[in-house]
Amino acid sequence: MRLAWLILCALLVAGCPYPNHRHDLRLRSLPEDPAARDVAITQTLGVPLEPGNGVELVLNGRVFDVIEAEIRAARSSIHIASYIWRPGIPSDRLLIALRERRPGVQCRVLVDPLGSVNFEVVAPVLTDAGCEVRIYRPMQGTVTALDASRIRARMHRKLVIRDGEVGLTGGFGIWRSWLGNGDAPDAWRDTNVRVRGPAVRGMQLAFARNWQESGGDFLPPESFPQLTPAGDARACFVASTGHRFLSEASRMWLLSIASAKSRLWIANSYFLPTEAISDALIEKARQGVDVRVLVPGRHHDVGPVFAAQRASYARLLEGGVRIWEYELSMMHSKTLLADGLLSVVGSTNLDPLALNHTDEGSLMVEDPALAELLEASFEEDFTHSVEIHWQGWKRRGLLQKLGEQLPGLIGDFL
């Protein structure tokens, strides 16, 4: 018994990767019957896919045109939550729009200090423009500096919500890396989505909860208006917060993978899948599903994570999963396309931080029109990517294989 306790304590101290335990959530497929499918989705995520949404894909630097337009269209409120807000051209554009917004429009801005370097330059300008500014879980203080769990538990969401009626989410940050078209090393490739309709309420609720934790007051009733149908898409916003064992982010990815019958395409910027997610991808490939994963290539912004990402390739490739590395710039999208129906677009990565520690959010959408646009976007990205083939990968050198030991070190820290 004493030996068992010693082993247990050693595992806890070492940061045993329990999310990869063999008894983690395992979903093979969703029911064929539409009603049963809806029940399966709701009981897994805790929120239903609601009808009546209008959705629009927003790629790359166009995101700043959309944010600026929503600020200028606001009649009652504009709410912005961003992991990254740094001084520069995108910030200046939004500051001008916020300063020139209609009289009486309430402005609330929430940023995470870890990603928002030099935000202290921006904050006074926002305040002068009449915006209420909050910092999520400030980093100051010796205790915080030594608290690794607090450092990991960040607000990684990207949200813009206008009048409680229109929402924008995706992988964007308010900084120069998101300018351009994702076709040059300093112009990141990213995907976002704008939505009108009932799904916006979930986005507003996610903002409200982070706002409250950051010292903000209750949002007023007008921030939650009655939302009338605005399109034909069924959608829900999957908000995830840190969870040691099974987060909503993990549930969302596993459920979305399980839904695929013929095609499953995933783009993810920090691809360090758990054992359960890798198993699910391989299972789909064995079922005959066209499983493809698009990840960053040589322009990855975090070298050790790139090495760890590549450590996942061997098992996936051998299991029939196809992998592409994007060649033009840092590929920062977090999207999924299942068959010609289900799309996922948001901030949620497939790494230990997003799956277990950070606050994330993604829009899950059932809409053939959006799926068709996302498919075209994937097809375009594949033309700018290099496919990694299993036969060639088996012949990689010793140094590269040694570099693939990094995931254990990174996983223990994350």
Phi, psi and omega in degrees: 000317180298320179298320180298318179295321179297318178296316180299314180297320179297320179294320180295316180296321181284352181077050181310127184285067184304329178302342179265009181300148183300340181265015175297165182306127180234113180238118184274319182196165177261155179299149178286322181297127183303318180295317178294324177298315179299317179295321179298318180295313183296317182288338179277317185264341183083359176223146180269159167284115183264139178282168171093024182253144170255128185233149183217130177282134181234111186258141167054221188293348177297343181302327181286329173298317182293315180298314180299318180297319180292322177300315183288337179273348186299138178250333182230321183203153170225123182240130181231126172236128184213134174292324180239120167220108182235155180299148179152190185298311179301317179299315181299319179300315182289325178297319178296314180298319179294322178294330183261010181295165183298148177300139177088353179283119180285138181236124177233129183234130180233126179230156174266130185289336182293319180272336187266072180294135179064024178295341179298342175282326184277322188305314181297328179291319176298315179298318178297332178277003177089016178269143171271126187244132178231147177251129183276121177045073182306150186265354185294153174106146182296320182298315180297320182299331182263358184261094184298324181295324178289324178297320181288329188277074184257169174261099184263006181291154174230110186223136166230123184232122182252120175058017184068010185245331183232134180229150177229133175213167181158213183257003188294154167230159181267086183192168187295336181299338183263008172281157176090199188238021178069024185240018178213154185307327182263010178238100187292149176269122182213162183227134180224171179216138174254137185226142172237138179124192188303330182295341181295331180301319178297325178292318179295321178296320178298316177299315183300319182292318176294324179296315179298314181298333181270011176097001180282158180278173173303141171289144182290162182304326182293348175285349180234067182287165171293126185257117180273158179304138182231008182173188185257359185279143170263132187207159171209153176261121181263102178269130182235141174233168187306136178208127186294330188248307184210097182276168174296330178298314178298316178301316182298313181295315182295321178294316181296319177297316182297336184288339187290135177247327183227330183217136178218105180244130182233133169244129181209133189280331180231085192263093175230073189293149173289169177300319181296319180290318176300316178301318182295319178295316180294321178299318179295319177299320179292333177282357180094007178285141176283095184260120179229142178235125177253124184227167176295152177249231189296343181262020178304137185276350180230100185307309180300325179290325176299316178297318179294321177304313182294338179292340180277349189295313191306308183295319181293314180298317179297330180275002175101003177279135178265140186231133175240144172249126182285132192258339191277324184198186174291118178274110190249005183292154173227083187228161175215141175232120178244118181057218178249031188227305190267131175233145173232128178221130179179208183259357195275112177276172176252058178227168183301327179297306183294324184281339188229344190231319190268159172279124185230170175200134177221147176266124175258128189227133167253106183196115181301325182294315178294320179300321179295319178293319179292324176299315179298322178295316176300313182301318178297317181295324179299327180291342179252022184231162177249127178279136177267119182260145185298318183298318178289324182294327180298336184264013180297156187283171183296318181299320179294320178295322177296321178297337181283359175280352182300326183306324179298317179293315181294318181298321179296325180284319183281000000 
